[in-house]
Structures are given as structure tokens and as C-alpha cells.
Amino acid sequence: MTSTNLVSPQVVNFLDAILRLLYSLSFVLLAGVIIYLGIIYITAGKEEAIKKVHERWLLLVVGMILVFASLTVPSIIGSIFRP
């Protein structure tokens, strides 16, 4: 059995479709969080509330990087090792 026959193409295509769906849904979720944080930032009157929003922005950016890396890194690695 060669390395290309370990998993059937149907399984790979199914998993790829699910990952792309989750990737798309994560963009919708990220957009919602951006809007939510923007509203909180605009309505925040206290310095403490603004500091919390800045901390959440940092977490949002880290989350966005992880989401981008979760799809792009496997694609890059797959394209390198694909015959």
C-alpha cells in the first residue's frame, strides 16, 4: 500500500469540504465579534472598559491568525509533498 492510497479520495474530499465550511463560518463569527467589540469600544466610558476591549482585540487577532494558519499551512504542506 502506497502513501497515496491510505485514505480514499471521497474521505479526503468530505473532510476538505467540512474544513472549508468551518473556515467560512469562522469568518462570519469573527466579523460578528469585530462588530461587537466596536460597539463596546464606542460605548465604553471608563478606562477599565477600554482596556478590556483592547485585551479582547489582542485575543481576536491571535484567533484570526490561528484560523488562517489552520487552513493555509496544511494547503502549503500538501502542495509541497504532492507529486
Secondary structure, 3 states (H helix, E strand, C coil): CCHHHCCCHHHHHHHHHHHHHHHHHHHHHHHHHHHHHHHHHHHCCCHHHHHHHHHHHHHHHHHHHHHHHHHHHHHHHHHHHCC
